Amino acid sequence: MAFLEWQDSYSVKVPELDQQHQRLVGMLNRLHDALRAGGDPAAAQKVVEELVVYTQHHFGAEERLMESCGYPELEEHRRKHRAMEAQVHAFRQQLASGGVSAQLKLMTFLRDWLQKHILETDMRYSGHLAAHIGK
């Protein structure tokens, strides 16, 4: 069973962003698998690095789309993205120094953040972006 299952309730009704969110969920599950398989720090670090790079790509794409559609809460959304990036950077440093505790905290943080961010923050733009893209 996956650490985080994609659910239809996560859909923001923008296919490009839904695909990116699904990929993030998949990467989180890969990280979970790497840690569960014995906590190989090198394997976990590789997945974390991929996750960080892809998350930055996704945030950029999401912000550009919000900007092009005139989303009024763009700046607040950007602040939430930057806060998440800062938190992940801190976890990356903890992971580099080793420790199962840091791995567990990272997994829990990423799962909880992703679910909450999609279901609360991203859902706020869903109707706005879907309406503008559909034109």
QUIVENFEN-V888576 format. One record per helix or strand of 2 or more residues. SS is the DSSP state (a for helix, b for strand). FROM is the first residue (numbers start at 0). LEN is the number of residues. If there is no record, write none. Layout:
BEGIN
SS|FROM|LEN + SS|FROM|LEN
END
This chain:
BEGIN
a|7|3 + a|14|22 + a|40|28 + a|73|23 + a|99|34
END
